[in-house]
Amino acid sequence: MFKNLISLAIIAAVGYWYWNGPYQDKVNPSYTQKVEQNEKDLAACERGKSYISGAGGKSDGDPETACAKKLNLYFADGHWHSYDDVRPD
């Protein structure tokens, strides 16, 4: 009985930690995490556009500009920010 109670307490503690830590970070990322993700998404989009234009496909012009428009991003303060996010003061 005592073993089961300890096991249940450990499972509850791990669940509580996961819910308040990694899960919340994934579901509600901070603004810094959003900016980092914007830069990763833009780089991946640019690689794809560069590959397509290099392989003889249709080019939409500058890959950076086309990807920024597609992802709804703008460049300010040395980072890519989304028009959809509210910047902290």
C-alpha positions as CSV (number, residue, x, y, z in Angstrom):
1,M,0.0,0.0,0.0
2,F,2.8,2.4,1.0
3,K,4.7,1.5,-2.2
4,N,1.6,2.4,-4.3
5,L,1.2,5.7,-2.5
6,I,4.8,6.6,-3.1
7,S,4.6,5.7,-6.8
8,L,1.4,7.8,-7.2
9,A,3.1,10.7,-5.5
10,I,6.1,10.5,-7.8
11,I,3.9,10.3,-10.9
12,A,1.9,13.3,-9.7
13,A,5.1,15.3,-9.0
14,V,6.5,14.6,-12.5
15,G,3.1,15.5,-14.1
16,Y,3.0,18.7,-12.2
17,W,6.6,19.6,-13.2
18,Y,5.9,18.8,-16.8
19,W,2.6,20.8,-16.9
20,N,4.2,23.9,-15.4
21,G,7.5,23.7,-17.2
22,P,8.1,22.2,-20.6
23,Y,4.5,22.0,-21.7
24,Q,3.8,25.7,-20.9
25,D,7.0,26.8,-22.6
26,K,5.8,24.9,-25.7
27,V,2.2,26.2,-25.7
28,N,3.0,29.7,-24.5
29,P,6.5,30.6,-25.7
30,S,8.1,33.8,-24.5
31,Y,8.7,36.6,-27.0
32,T,12.4,35.7,-27.2
33,Q,11.5,32.2,-28.1
34,K,9.2,33.4,-30.8
35,V,11.9,35.6,-32.3
36,E,14.3,32.7,-32.4
37,Q,11.6,30.5,-34.1
38,N,11.0,33.3,-36.6
39,E,14.7,33.3,-37.5
40,K,14.7,29.5,-37.9
41,D,11.5,29.5,-40.0
42,L,12.9,32.3,-42.3
43,A,16.2,30.4,-42.8
44,A,14.3,27.2,-43.7
45,C,12.1,29.1,-46.1
46,E,15.1,30.9,-47.7
47,R,16.9,27.5,-48.2
48,G,13.8,26.1,-49.9
49,K,13.4,29.2,-52.2
50,S,17.1,29.2,-53.1
51,Y,17.0,25.5,-53.9
52,I,14.0,25.9,-56.1
53,S,15.5,28.9,-58.0
54,G,18.9,27.0,-58.3
55,A,17.1,23.9,-59.7
56,G,15.6,26.0,-62.5
57,G,12.2,26.6,-60.9
58,K,10.2,29.8,-60.8
59,S,11.9,32.5,-58.7
60,D,9.9,35.1,-56.8
61,G,12.8,37.4,-56.6
62,D,14.8,37.9,-53.5
63,P,14.3,34.8,-51.2
64,E,14.6,36.8,-48.0
65,T,11.9,39.3,-49.1
66,A,9.6,36.7,-50.4
67,C,9.9,34.6,-47.2
68,A,9.4,37.6,-44.9
69,K,6.2,38.4,-46.7
70,K,5.0,34.8,-46.7
71,L,5.7,34.4,-42.9
72,N,4.5,38.0,-42.1
73,L,7.8,39.1,-40.6
74,Y,9.7,42.4,-40.5
75,F,13.4,43.1,-39.6
76,A,14.1,45.4,-36.7
77,D,16.8,45.7,-34.0
78,G,18.8,42.9,-35.7
79,H,16.1,40.3,-35.4
80,W,13.0,39.1,-37.4
81,H,9.7,40.0,-35.6
82,S,6.2,38.9,-36.5
83,Y,3.4,41.4,-37.2
84,D,1.1,39.0,-35.3
85,D,3.0,39.2,-32.0
86,V,2.9,42.1,-29.5
87,R,6.4,43.3,-28.7
88,P,7.2,43.8,-25.1
89,D,8.3,47.3,-24.0
